[in-house]
Amino acid sequence: MNRNLLFALLALVAVSVVVMVSTEKTENPGIAESNIETQGSTISSVGLITDDRIINLEKNEPGNWLSHGRTYEEKRFSPLTEINKETVSQLGLAWQKDMGTNRAQESTPIVVDDIMYLTSSWSIVYAIDAKTGETLWRYDPEVPGEHARKACCDVVNRGVAVYEGMVYVGSLDGRLIALNAESGDVVWEKDTIIDRTRFYTITGAPRAAKGKVFIGNGGAEFGVRGYVTAYNAKTGDEEWRFFTVPGDPSLGFEDPAMEMAAKTWKGGNYWEFGGGGTVWNSIVYDPDFDNVYLGVGNGSPWTRAVRSPGGGDNLFLSSIVALDADSGELKWHYQTTPGDNWDFTAVQDMALAEMEIDGVMKKVLLQAPKNGFFYVIDRSDGDMTPGERLLKAHSFASVTWATHVDMETGRPVQNPDLDYTGQAQWILPGPLGAHNWQAMSVDVDAGVVYIPAQDNPLIYGMNEEWKKTGVLKRDPGGWNTGLEFGRLVQLLLDNIADQPTPKGYLKAFDPLTGEDKWVVEIPHYWNGGVVSSAGGLVFQGDALGMLKAYDKDNGEVLWEFNTYTSMLAPPITYEIDGTQYVSILTGSGGGDMFGGEPLPPVAEHASLTYNNFGKLLVFKLGGKEELPIPEVRDRTIPVQKNLTTDINIIAAGERSYNEYCAVCHGVLSKSAGAIPDLRRMNDGVNENFNKIVLEGILANNGMSSFSDVLSEEQVTNIHQYVKARAEEDRLQAAGEVEMGRLTWQDGAG
Ligand code: CA
């Protein structure tokens, strides 16, 4: 169809939608009537978000943010200049909105004219007046509380897609839901999950293009098989599905890509574990080639020795996969970490650009995956070897698992000294990656990428059971990493002297030369995503609760604002009626809940110090709104009653705790701030401990029953371990014991 004709037809549809809602009184009492009455004149353009409009965003409407990474290219670079190096000192809070959550917020909003669409925790969607913060409508998909346990990294959501009059959200429990952009009413809903006995989740933002909505899922830690599905944007009918790893070969293959991929998996019963390869964050549409790129995740389990004992690359784990947008057929792939052994993934944000490389203009794809190398990939169609597709690959953080990427073969060269199948090893990066989902920003004119990077090592050691028997069964209710999580704390403390220091960075990185233009160190490693602008600024929120504007030329802090809450979400910037705004969601947690309480000297971690306040903060020049200064939270640890003296009980409790509880409540039973710290359990929680863990009486909060994996005795042991940890830390804080692991042992037995 002719594009102009299509546009005219869509305009007609949009107008009739407006007329329809204007005359129809909404039935839903939860939807603000002001939506229709006060916003009617401007809301109509929502219906007009089309491929063409997104493609021409830069030229026609620089003030909007229409797609997840702003444009289809997902550079997260704004051409706006009102807020710039000179004016930023006048930046102030314009308004704030309490999002009613203390769980992590990870959403990138979409801004269409004067409406902002975003998600909060529990996949709840908001349409907000982007000038005032007034809620136009709110949609709660009512995710069952017990589904929280099926998520590796809390009840987070990274945003919606807005397209042709609809708002699309993936709910934590795996539904793709299309809402009317005007009213928030459900238009259609699809169950995207192929196997409800497995722990699938959706936390990523759907992407929409070519009349389709694309969505993947998460769950590789629990043992699932990854795939992405394209649905018809209007009807929700399935258009295609692409699996990222092969299933049981005895059942045949879905497509030639799976037949090819299966040859790279050797031995073992990987399909029983699921294989992994979940596409939980990055899906990018490329109008230049009409491709959809998938960022594919880690293996399930993490360790290749368990899932594919005969070796092999295990396609398409940790790969960038290019599919034909219309058919879902494989066009090409590039694997960043062949045979991934470290939970490295290639799900991090991908940006599309045109860059001059060694004198030749190339259409490139840019990604900084967890493995620590920055990839510049040739995204043109056609057959290329990995070495031909790979244009540049420099490390952007501390990397020890590999020495470099071989530019001839396009493959990383592993460090043979750090093979951990025998001896446990500290390795950089660890599973949180040198860069995670917190988006980077690409500044093509400056030739740099601003990356929220980190050094965060893990001591990788093989599972003890596997070491003894050479086999491991999938645990359907727990994490399946192939590593020794049960004894992780002991392993960590036995090797503490060799631990590389964890830290965070914001850096301006030249992907072609591998040089840092500038680097700013941040004491804590788990910080927020970034946006940069033609105003010469880079914005980032960090773990210390500071939202900062950096000079993009040298990293100098030109403005800062204390939000009193740690941040992960990427800020965005937009313009309405000639006024430029910067917005940020506050609230940390997500993938780092496992890491728990930050190590000293990072006592200033904001969410730990105050609370994990889920807010939406919006700034403009001359903004005068004030943020209340919260009280410092009471972090004293109460005396524990009825603590056992039996060291065996506590040790057994520790193993179960590390396997099932640490993922959310933190290692050493120290919470990072978003989830209750079990060392501070009150009498009520203590009395009901077994009921909470086995009967799910707090399931609505996300603390569901673990009766499928834990016995009464194991729960009692966990309870004792948590109390012992509390007592140890209480005694240390009181100066009654000097230090040391499990000082309660001295008093025990
Ligand atoms: Ca993972």
Boltz pocket constraint, residues with backbone or C-beta under 6 A from the ligand:
constraints:
  - pocket:
      binder: B
      contacts: [[A, 220], [A, 221], [A, 297], [A, 298], [A, 343], [A, 345], [A, 431]]
      max_distance: 6.0
